[in-house]
Amino acid sequence: MPRRRDAVVRRGLRHIGRAVSEQRAMFTLALLGSSLYAGMTVASAYVIGGITDRVLLPSFDDGATTGAALGLAALAILVVAVLKIVGIIGRRLFAGIMSYRLMADYRRRVTGQYLRLPLSWHQRHPTGQLLSNANSDVEASWFFVAPLPFACGALVMVAITVVALVLTDPLLAVVGLVVFPLVFVINAVYSQVMSPRMERAQQLRAEVSEIAHESFDAALVVKTLGREDDEARRFAVKADELRDGLVAVGRVRGLFDPMMEALPNLGTLAVLLVGAERVADGATQAGDLVSIAYLFTLLALPIRAIGWVLADLPRAMAGFDRVTPVLQATGEIPHGPDAAPTGETGATVALRGVEFRHEGAPRPTLQGITFDVAAGRTLAVVGPTGSGKSTLAGLLVRLVDPDRGTVELDGVDLRTLREGEVSSQVAFVAQSTFLFDDTVRDNVTLGGDFTDEQVHEALRTAAAEDFVARLPGGLDTHVGERGASLSGGQRQRLAIARAVIRHPRLLVLDDATSAVDPSVEARILDALRATDHPATVVVVAYRQATIALADEVVWIENGRLVARGAHEELLAQVPGYARLVRAYQPPEADAAERETAGAQA
Amino acid sequence: MLPKDRGAESATATLRRGLRMMPEFRHGLPLTFLLALVATAGRVVVPIAVQQTLDRGLGAPGGPDIGLVRELVAICAVVVLVTGVAVYRMNVRLFRTTETALAGLRVRAFRHVHDLSVLHQQGQRRGSLVSRVTSDVDQLSVFMQWGGVLGLVSLGQLVVATVVMAVYSWQLTLLVLVCFIPLGVAVKFFARRLATVYGLVRERIGDVLAAVGESVVGAPTVRAYGIRARTAARLDRAIDRHYRASVDAQKTTAAVYVSGEFVAAVANAAVVVVGVWLGIGGHISAGTLVAFLFLVTLFVAPVQTASEVLNEAQNAVAGFRRVLDVLDTEPDVQDPAVADPEHARGLPPGPLDVRFDHVGFGYAPGARKALDGVDLAIAPRTRVAIVGETGSGKTTFAKLVTRLMDPTEGRVLVGGVPLTEVAFASLRERVVMVPQDGFLFDASIADNVRYGRPALTDAEITAAFDELGLGDWLRGLSDGVRTPVGQRGESLSAGERQLVAVARAYVADPDLLVLDEATSAVDPATEMRLTRALDALTDGRTTLTIAHRLSTAERADEVLVVDAGRVVQRGRHADLVDAPGPYAGLHASWRRSSGRQPEPVV
């Protein structure tokens, strides 16, 4: 237990050190402001004491005073106050800038990692977690920074006070030497007791959020199976746990707050007690007593700032502990030094002994896949549900790298290409489309340099021109978050337009027309066929019309390439393929064919 | 349909509304307030002690009276300790009450959200609904644990300090109040300014979250299109704008804070000058004057505290309002067993028929109707396929039959009973829909299948997969029915997820089964095997199937062709396929895409 306590304190100090060293300039400025504030706070107490001794008491005794004395007293109060205000502004502003800079900086680092890390990393981390890493965890990591200079200033203030106490009256100084260390001890104990409770509350918050996310995402299933009350019960159990956790946090805080408030008050009373005797003995002046009592009152707030920092440190470290793995994650998809071969025609594609296994999966998703696609040819990838087709598509555009073997474009291993080279040659339309919260035009161009003419042409190819023309703002229509204002089929067509506008040398379509009506799909396929620059096309498909577009078909089953050839060849040779492709042909038709055959025989 | 915008509602109105919806909150409130009173009263003890020490202890007629000072200090120390205990008790009571109330609010809001159609009609708003029961409530709780108590005590402190000052000297009290008048006037302006700047900060953090969300959810697109730099630039812009808004807000808060400090200094200076003058006139003692200087610090603290907690308070009130708005939104569809228990009924036993009586439905008033004037009857035990172009109204049809929504015109009857009178317990047991996106929970396949029937054993579930012709697929998985499906079922492919969803509906054993594109991502061979198995197994039940793969229509007892919200054709596939009308066209393009050559056009 002592070891652990030690570790928490040391880690907390290291975390503070990290904040200070990363924002040295801002911290220094804030600390200067805070020190000015501290000095002026002590000064203001002595001004009050001095006024008591030199103006108040004499004039009350004498029954008279001078305007000059009163004016000087008022001026002294105001001058000290103005300097104090300068200190406060400096402290608050620079401390604010310091903490917001740290947050912005870490948000950039975290999101930079999101963009850098490979997809396999993304698949291992739930979306909600990544969102909170970039948002609330970063915020929690640096929230304590805002009162940090204040707390450091408070330390300065305590130091000045102790010195002043010793100079004024050694016996009164003893009171301070009892009260101040006690403040630190209570603070330290508090952060010890609070830290695990805070962590637990944070954990429970995350769990409550997970249930809410899952349950709301499952709304249709919950509702159609009439499980709303069961879901509410499941949620209530966690919500109650969270409530208990928060009450436990509250109980500690509820005790800490009044203690921190009572301490300076008790200190003031002790000063009065000791001080009154000293004044009676003539060892000190009434004004000094007032100064010190006033100082204790003023110190109450800054000393609490120390508490704020310490109280927030456990949360900060918990947040930072969640951010750190993101920042330290490696496994960036490595890029080589080469430029991709270019050309007017389609690219040749080759897979050599490719094996790929999802992390944690008991066996490879793909194994020993080898095939070529000649330039400008179209290859259909066909296989039963769950056979590894989408993984194969991802390998072709280097969303993932194979565990074994190579994927080659024009004979060049994708891994040797510079960053951005693959996407300059290859376009990919995924099974589930993703649109940005942006205009139709930007969703097609993705910031690339394309004319409206080219956008329209791409939309025409993707059979999207008509519906885009009907949108209220045409190309400038905002599609909403994730393209929410469009139907699934419309989103898919924009995604296809996004791919074809680039005139890629390799186009990979992963079941990219599943939400499009057959008649519309036929139009898109016709347009793709009629393009002047025939790209090499790899298409994952179930529909025969899509397959019929292909020059060749590969049949994948359980992650292995079982057969390849023309559609008719596979139909004749591969029973599984024939079953899948012919699945929609009604049994009656088979019977009719057989009858015809029988009649001829 | 969405929670109403109540931006104009005042904070007090929100609080009143909130108290109505959180009965737990009122529990034991009088005692808490009593404790709060004690807590604030204790705060003025120190200035009084200073005054008494100076005037009666040190300034006693016969020289300093140390005994009196000792007594005084002892009494005041007791008061300080009692105050401390009172604050502790108050805090704990307040935390316990608010957390209990908030937990209740959280659960009620959660349950209520499940009754709202926004949840399934506008999937993109789910994230914001989640935050109603998470971060919005969290914010309230954080505020209550920190700012709430502070605010309450500060307010009391203001009142008590004023009273004590008035007892000492009404003239000086008046003077202090006059000094604070400008601040009192400015507070309204400050509050508005703070609300504006922090409103901007909230908006900017929303932009940051949206940008981060795109970079995470859109990760494959970002990589496939090599737009990392562009995405990073968008993120940086959002982060930078949030940073600048935050710094601006910080400037405003600092300005508000120091204005309190400045006014306090002016008040102190004024008290010294006027106090000395009053003292010379014999109106007040030296101790009183010094005590006043202490009391002024008590007076200014609440103003400064307010500037600190105002942002939190506004966040909390805004969040509170959003949660209450959710609770105030009437569900579009209400369970008659709850809303009107006297007229609630169960569905009749046995196979169910479906009748549409002049049914019309529009998603928004004035918008083009998704269904318009639909009259039809579906006999029990029939298999009906609903076909039509995208956007023709097929899914609306499914949602009306399962009463996910109510028609805007006419009525829907199942088993002869208007759906609005069928208790949900009966309806959800007998009528089950499999949606296109059959969501899976992060659990095993078996747990997902038994979601509607929790009592089923693993063996029964394995048997169900066998009956559906999916036994081979199941055995190909690493752990059979115990295989975990991962978050949202993402360890399975889209098609496999649909297989599990169909099995889930199948074991629920409904009398009316509605399949809405339930197998759209399944490979054709598996789909055919599955639907044939379903055909055999659902014999004797009524089945409504929506599909754009017309293989379903070919085998259905009846086909309904929907176009622009109306049923334009109905009949058997064999009759419709050669008749003039939209079905022939749909079927021709289906034949073409599924590889069967179109019949030659004569």
Interface residues (C-beta under 8 A of the other chain):
Chain A: I48 I51 T52 V55 L56 L57 S59 F60 G63 A64 T65 L70 G71 A73 A74 L75 I77 L78 V80 A81 V82 K84 I85 I88 I89 R92 L93 G96 I97 Y100 R101 M103 A104 R107 R108 T111 G112 Y114 L115 R116 L119 H122 Q123 P126 T127 L130 L131 A134 N135 R205 V208 S209 A212 H213 E214 S215 F216 D217 A218 A219 L220 V221 V222 K223 T224 L225 G226 R227 E228 D229 E231 A232 F235 A236 A239 D240 L242 R243 L246 V247 V249 G250 R251 R253 G254 L255 D257 P258 M259 E261 A262 N265 L266 T268 L269 A270 L272 L273 A276 E277 V279 A280 A286 L289 V290 A293 Y294 T297 L298 L301 A361 P362 R363 G383 P384 T385 G386 S390 G394 V397 R398 L399 E419 G420 V422 S423 S424 V426 A427 F428 A430 Q431 S432 F434 F436 D437 L446 G447 G480 E481 R482 A484 S487 G488 G489 R498 D511 S514 A515 V516 D517 P518 S519 V520 E521 A522 Y542 R543 Q544 A545 T546 I547 A548 N558 G576 R579 L580 V581 R582 A583 Y584 Q585 P586 A589
Chain B: A39 V45 V46 A49 V50 T53 L54 G57 L58 G63 P64 I66 V69 R70 L72 V73 C76 A77 V80 L81 T83 G84 V85 V87 Y88 M90 N91 V92 L94 F95 R96 E99 T100 L102 A103 R106 V107 F110 R111 V113 H114 D115 L119 H120 Q122 G123 Q124 R126 L129 V130 V133 T134 S135 D138 S141 Q145 V149 I205 V208 L209 A210 A211 V212 G213 E214 S215 V216 V217 G218 A219 P220 T221 V222 R223 A224 Y225 G226 I227 R228 R230 T231 A232 L235 D236 I239 D240 H242 Y243 S246 V247 Q250 K251 T253 A254 A255 Y257 V258 E261 F262 A264 A265 V266 N268 A269 A270 V272 V273 G275 V276 W277 G279 I280 S285 A286 L289 V290 L293 F294 T297 A301 E389 T390 G391 T402 L404 F424 A425 L427 R428 E429 V432 M433 V434 P435 D437 G438 F439 F441 D442 Y451 G452 W473 G476 S478 Q487 R488 E490 L492 S493 A494 G495 E496 L499 A501 R504 A508 S520 A521 V522 D523 P524 A525 T526 E527 M528 H548 R549 S551 E554 R555 G585 L586 S589 W590 R592 S593 S594 G595 R596
